């Protein structure tokens, strides 16, 4: 089962025709495409599914979800694969 995981954008860059972000998922850092959320900026939280940011989310909601994932020991696995 795959699900979207909230993460905080640390940095962004343009690569070819794509906008790429370094996103932190509670200590795990991965890259994600921002093409579907062009309004997303450094410091914003985004929901990431298989390396693609699909929406912006409020920081409080993102932190609650991350805490739930931590309590289930699911964060490292989810952050690593999407």
C-alpha angles and dihedrals in degrees: 000000000000126000138174116262124203117237138170119243111239099177142346136212140175115245117181102311095334133091110223128193134196102227128193119215103190094308099332113104122203138157122254135183114244098194093114093049105044090163093062115113138182108293094027122119118233134184108240124200118183092336097315123107105224103178145354118251136195115264094237093052091046093051092048090052092047090051091051091050090049091052089054092046086238100119101087092048095043095044091050097053105025 
